[in-house]
Amino acid sequence: MDFQSDGVSPAKCNEMLTICTALNLRKASRVVTKLFDDVLRPIGLRSTQLPILVTLRLLGPTTMRQLSAELAMSPTTLTRNLRPLVKRGMVQVLAGDDRRTREISLAEEGRKLLEEAVPLWEKAQGFTVESLGRDRWRNLITELSAAVEVVQAQ
């Protein structure tokens, strides 16, 4: 298909690839995720699962809804990330106060895994901060947090 005849110029495509918020956030997310996944691989944990363990450690037993909200994660994505943790005995999912709710908590095995994960996380986190520079990293975290708040408020 000829670009000129479809109404979307190469210049517009280039502009979109250069400034697209979603694309650039996803690209950054993919490379950072790979770094953390590589560091956590020896203990069989993914970077998408570690925040679940950390959040459960902080919150204690909680509902799917609250955990999903805390992580800004859809219930479907949360369920997909919980499945291997439950299968490995790291997280427990029990019936809640009524049939519609489930209570999620960190199991003892999950606490042990979290202890193993912390030094590995510190290694990946330290590399990231060092590579970006502390000020640039701090600004990035501040701006990303602000972006989450603004978009969630819509």
Salt bridges, closest charged atoms under 4 A:
GLU15 OE1 - LYS12 NZ 2.96
ASP37 OD2 - ARG46 NH2 3.38
ASP38 OD2 - LYS34 NZ 2.74
ASP38 OD1 - ARG41 NH1 2.87
ASP98 OD2 - ARG100 NH2 3.39
GLU109 OE2 - LYS112 NZ 3.49
ASP135 OD1 - ARG138 NH1 3.38
